Amino acid sequence: MTVVKKIELSIDLTKPADELIETIISVLSFYPGRQHEILEKVDHTVGEMLAAIQPKEEPEPKEKLKEST
């Protein structure tokens, strides 16, 4: 038999950022000593998600770069 810890949360979807932050804080409280590891994984995944939705910027032509220096 495996013992599984569970937490049930009710999230107000009108405040998604605040609620996600509170959720992360709540979950981290169950993992003392592992917060840094967990937050690094969250940071990595969120960073990838942000990069995926960022509009792609085209590099400026080399001539324009030379003029601005």
C-alpha positions, 0 to 999 in steps of 0.5 A, a space after each residue: 500500500 502506498 500513502 499519497 499526500 493530497 491537497 485540494 485547492 479551490 482557485 478563483 479564476 478571476 485572479 489567475 496569477 495570484 491564485 497560482 502563486 498561492 498554490 505554489 506556496 501551499 505545495 512548497 510547504 509540504 517539501 521543506 528542503 526541496 523548495 529550490 529544486 521545485 522552483 527551478 523546475 517551475 521557473 524552467 517550464 514557465 520560461 519555456 512557455 513564455 518563450 513559446 508565446 513571445 513574438 519572434 523578433 527578426 534581427 536587424 540588417 547588418 547595415 543598420 547595426 553598423 550605423 547605430 554604433 
